């Protein structure tokens, strides 16, 4: 099988990898370098030809523009969004406030995931609500370029986000970084962005959604030592988790927030993997989506053998619950098949593509995923992952993506 041209894996020298790993942990906010007993810092980087990087970036920008148009169509008719299964009942009260807000005045972050496949690139999905990988797409490349002595970092997603906030807020403005505070892997993302916000002249406020209070559309921090009005909001807390919070948190306030937000709750309308099933009903032209995404259907409409399909939960994250026959563990596949029979409306079937594994240079082959971030519709950095199998999940390694070929020299790592 032949994948897309212009990409190859470059291994770190074996003697240098321990120091690189240490610098990633302490200098790139990668505090959780393990998934159980499995290391999640790749021993290689991806060298991406500038032409291929430009191709991916162009696709991501086209997809982002189409995704926003889909969201606007859904936000303009919330009853239709509910009928199409894209607005779960527990969240409808929140959207009553969100519907009247102009989402485009907020900051919009997305990540589109591409995979080297037989004959070219395959798009698997958009991470629309709270896309992860910010630190890996922002701090990791400079460290990798220095360790390899070749390649150069592309744009940084977190840097672009910090710049977007700085362009909308007054100097010294307070930005709440709203996340699940009990999880170190969430806090490390917030620390990366918070440091860059501080460098941009803003003030980072670290809080869970229960640490905010709302009055007439304005958000305030209620945490000791950080009390006060908030000028901006960055939500790294999935919207579908919100109904599990105590009602006193007032989480419905996110829908009517006046402060510039990333992401505004309207982003959730495109988070469901079942969105492609609604394209025709919405009447929105999506040529980039139709050209790049494998055929996606309701599981009940998947024809032929299950071997030709990938089954995904509508609101799955980090590869959780994805069933790829012959790749996913058998016990997991058995449980997923049961759930598919009970709740087919909570799943999609996506036509399977042939993932192409690349040689690492140290006797292994790895399957790859290249996530392309966009901020306010503009390309904003690459997030790389590699896996020994053709499924990207919690065991996948985080891999720096570097631009290869003529260009500016690598940035100095810090």
N, C-alpha and C positions, 0 to 999 in steps of 0.2 A: 504494500500500500504506500502511496505517495501523498504526503500532506502538503500544506502550503509552502512555497519557497521562502527563503530569507529568514529562517529561524534555526537556531541550534543551541544546545546546552553546553555551557562552559563550566567544568568542575573547578572548585577551589583547590589549590594545592593542599594535599593531605596535612602537611605540617602546619599550614596557616589556618585551617578550618576552626580549631578550638578558639583561637583569638577572635576570628570573625564572629563565631557564635556568641562569645562573651560580649562583644561590642553590640551585637544585635539585641541581646537581652537588656543591656544597660543603656545603650545609646539610641535604640530604635523602638523603645516602649514595647518590647516583645517579652513580657514577664512570664508568659506561660509557654515555654519552649517544648512542652511535652503534651501528648494526648495519651494518658495512661503511661505505658512504657515506650511509646513511640515518639521519637523526636519529630518536631514539626518545623524545624529550620532546615531548608534544603541545602545539600552539599554542592549545589550548582546554581548558576544563574542562567536566565534565558537571554540570549543575544538576539535581538529583533531588528532586522533590516529596517532602515528608515522608511522605505517605500511601503513595507507591510504595516509598520506602525501608523503611517498616514492613512492607509486603507482602513484599518480598524477604527482609527479616530473618526474618519469621515462617516463610516457606518454608524458609529455610536451617536454622532450628532444628528444624523437623519432619524435614527430610532428615537432619540430623546424628543425631537420635535413632534413626531407622530404620537408618542406616548402622552405628551401634554395635551394634544388635541383630543385623544381618547378620554383623558381625565375630565377635560372641560365638558365634553358631551355627557359624561356620566354625572358630573356635578350639577349640570343644568337640568337633570331629570332623575332625581334620587329614587323615585318609585321604579323607574326602569332599571336603575342600578341594582335595586333590591330584587326585582323580578329575575334579573340575569344572574343572581347569586353572587354579586360582587360587593354587596354591602350587608354583612351579617347583622341580624336584628339587634344584638347588644350594642352596636356602634351607631345605630341610626339617630339616637338623640344627639350625639356629638356632631353629626353631619348636619343637623338642623341649623347649627350655628355656623358650620363651615361653608354651607352652600352659598351664603350671601357674601362671602369674602372673595376678594380678587387674589387668586392663588399666585398670579404672576408677579405680584409685588414681593413675594417671599423668595427665599433662596432654595433652589431645586437641585438635589443631589440624586444621581442614579448610577448604577453600575450594570453594564451589559457583559455577559459572560460568553466568550468565544472559545472554541476548542479546535486544535488541529485535527482535521478529519480527512478521509480519503477524498482527494480531489480539491481540497481547499479548506476553508474555515466553516465551522458550524456554530450557529448561535443557539444557546440552550435556554436563556431566560434573561429577564431584567430583575435586578434587586432594586425595588423602587421605594419601599417605605423607609427602611433603616439599613442601607448597605454597609457591610463591614469591609475591613481591609485597608482602612485609611492610613494607618501607620506603615503598613507594609508597602503601600503605594507611594509613600511620601518620604520616609526616612531610610528604608532598606536599600534602595538603589545606590545612594551615594556610598554607603559602606561597602556594598558589593563591588562597585567600580574600583574603589581603592584597593580592595583585597585582591581583585583579579588583575589590576593594572591595565584594564581595557574596558571598552564600553563606556557609555555615559548615561546618566539618569535623564529621563524625560520629565515632563511637568509633574508636580506633586499635587495630589488631590487635596490633602489637608491644607497646603499652602493656598490653593485656589479658594477653598472654603473660607479660610481666615481673611483673605483679601475681599471676598464677597461681603462678609460681615463688616469689615472695616469701611467698605464703601457705602454702607447703608446706615451705620451707627455713628453717633458723635464720639469724639475722642474720650477714652475712659469709660465708654459704655459697658454695662454688665451683660454678659451672655451666659445664660443658664445652660449647662451641659447636662441634660436630663438622661439618666441611665439607670440600670439596675445596679445599685451601689454594692450589692453583696458579691458581685462577680469581678474578679481581677481582670479577666479578659475583656470586659466592657470598660473598666476604669482605664486600662492601658490605652484604649482608643481615645478616651476623653482627655487623658494626659497629653497625648500627642497634639490633639487639636487645641487644648487649653494653652499649652506652651506657645504655640504659634499665634493664638489670639493675643496673648500677652505681648509677644514681640511686635504685633501690629498696633499696640497701644490700647487694647481693650482689656476688660477684666473678666476672667473666667470664674464662674460660680459652679461648683460641682454639687449636684443634687439629684435625688430620686424624684419621681413624679409626686410623691407624697410630701416633698419638701416645698412645694409651690402652693400659693394661694392666689385666688383670682377675684378681681373687683372690676366690673364693667369692662371686661375685655382686657384688662391690664394684669400682667403677671407679677407676683412678688415672691421673693424668697423668704421662707419662714424659719430657716435654719439659724441656730445660734451663731453669732459672729459673721453671718453673711446676709442679714436681713436687709430688705430694701427692694425698690422697684427694679425690674429687669427690662433691659432695652432690646434683647434678642434672645431667641430660644433655639437650641439645637437638641432635637429629640433623637436619642439612641435607645429608644424603648419601643418595641413593636406595638403598633396600635391595637392589635388583637389581644394583647396582654392587659390593656387598660381596664376592661370590665372586671377583671379579677382584683382590682384595687378597692380599698374601702371607699364608700361614697363620699366620705368627708374630704377626700383628696381633691374633689372638684375637677377630675380629669377632663370633663366635658369642656372646660375652659380652653383647651388647646384648639377647639374648633373655631372659636371666635377671637382668638388672640390677635391683638393689634400689633404687637411687636413683630418685626421680621423673624420668620421662623424657617427652620430647615429640619425635617421636612414638614410642611403644612399637611394636615390630615388628608387633604385631597389626594396626596400621593398614594394613599392606601388603595384607592380605587383601581390602580393598575398593578397592585402587588399580587393579586391572585393569578395562579398559573392557568386559570380558566378564562382569562381575558380574551385569548384568541377566539374562543367559542362565540364571543359577542361582537366581533368585528363587523360582520354583515348587518347585524341588527342596529348598530350605531351609525352606520352610513358614513363613517370616516375613512378617507383614503389612507391606507397604510402600506404603500408599495415596498418600503424597506423591510418592514416586518414580514410581509408575505414572501419576499425573496430570500430572506435569511433564516427564518425559523422553520425547523422541520414541521411537517404536518402534525397538528395538535387537535385532538378530539376528546369527547367524552369517552370514558373507558368502555361504555356500552356500545360505542360505535367503532371500536378498534376491530378491524377485520383481520382474519388470518391468525397465525400462531402468536402467542405472547412473546415469542423470541424476537419478533421484529419491532417491539415497542419498549419504551421506557415509561414507567408509571410513577407519577409524582403527586404528592399531596398538594392541594391548592395553596396552602399557606405554609409549606415546608421551608426550612432555612438550613443552611450549612450542609446541604445534602442529606438531611435527616429524612428517613422514610422513603427514599428513592429506591424503587425496585427495578434493577436491570437484570433480567433473567440470565443466569450463567455467570454473573459478576457479583451480585449482592449475596450475602450469606444465606444459606438455604432456610434456616429458621426464621430469619427476617422476612424472606420472601413469602413463606407460608403465612405469617401473621398479616402481611400486607394483602395477600389474596383474600383472606377472610374479610378484611375491612373494605376491600374493593366491592365485595358482594353485598355487604351491609350498607355502605355509604358511597355509592359510585359518584354521587354529586359532589363529593369532597375531593375528587381526584381528577387528573387528566392523564391521557395516554399520548405520548409524543413519539413520532416515528424515530426509530433508533438510527443513529449515524455511526459510521466506522471510525472510532477514535484512533489516531495514529500516535504511537509511542515513539519518543526520541531517545537516542543513545546518550547516556550521561557522560561517558568517558571513563567510568570506573566499573564497567561490567554490568550495568543495569539499563533497562529502558523504562521511561516514565511517560505516563499520560499527562497532558497539560491542560490548564485552563488559564486564559488571559482575560481578566476582567478590565473593562475600559470604563473609567469614571467620566461622568460629565457633571459640570457645575454650571447651572443656568444655561444648559444646552450646549456648552462648549467642552471639548475633550479636555480631560484634567488628570491624566495619569493612568498607569497600568498596575494591576494587582495580579501577581502570578502565583499559581499553585501547581504542584505536581503530585502524582499518585502512582503507586505500583499497579493499580487497577483502573479500569475505565469508569470510575465513579469518584467524584470530588466530595469528600465528607470530612468529618472532624479529624480523621487520620491523615489527610492530605498535608503536604509540606508547603510552607510559605516560601516563595521563590522570588528573588529580585528579577525584575524585567529591565534590561538595559538596551539602549539603542546602539546599534552596531554600524560601523562605517564612518565616513568623514563627518566631522562636526566639531562642536565645541569640546574641549577636554572635560573629563569627569569633574564634578563638583567635589570639593574636599569634604570628607566625612568628618562628623563631629562626635 
